[in-house]
Amino acid sequence: MSKKDGKSKAEKAEKKARKEAGEAKGFLARVYVALKPTVNDPEGLTIANALGSLGFDGVEGVRSGKYFQVRLRAADAKAAAEQVDQMCSRLLANPVIETYEFELEKA
């Protein structure tokens, strides 16, 4: 096999990868992360107290959390959901003390 043949195969592989990436669809994931119910939430308590002092007497409790918007490309919705689930479990949420859920839509 000559160098030219090797380069030709590499070029074909790169072209195939670009084509597959071009076929990927854009998705938007809305990720909601919250503390588990058994975990103390001092930020939520502070917010609840502040709302009470502002005259919102009907507030019985507040739980704080995090919200992320993640734009990504994937072959289909199932692949996108799998990626977002991995993102959440590995970085966006601490599975020991937090729960997460997400919504996925085409971007």
Residue pairs with C-beta under 8 A, 6 or more apart in sequence:
20 75
21 73
23 75
24 73
24 74
24 75
25 73
25 74
25 75
25 76
25 80
25 106
26 71
26 72
26 73
26 106
26 107
27 71
27 72
27 73
27 74
27 77
27 80
27 104
27 105
27 106
27 107
28 69
28 70
28 71
28 104
28 105
28 106
28 107
29 68
29 69
29 70
29 71
29 72
29 80
29 84
29 102
29 103
29 104
30 67
30 68
30 69
30 102
30 103
30 104
30 105
31 67
31 68
31 69
31 70
31 84
31 87
31 88
31 92
31 100
31 101
31 102
32 65
32 66
32 67
32 100
32 101
32 102
33 65
33 66
33 67
33 68
33 88
33 92
33 93
33 98
33 99
33 100
34 63
34 64
34 65
34 66
34 98
34 99
34 100
35 41
35 44
35 63
35 64
35 65
35 97
35 98
35 99
36 97
36 98
36 99
39 97
39 98
41 62
41 63
41 64
43 64
44 61
44 62
44 63
44 64
45 62
47 62
47 64
48 59
48 61
48 62
51 59
51 62
52 59
66 92
68 92
70 84
70 87
71 107
72 80
72 83
72 84
74 80
74 83
77 104
77 106
80 104
81 102
81 104
84 102
84 104
85 102
88 100
88 102
89 95
89 100
92 100
93 99
93 100
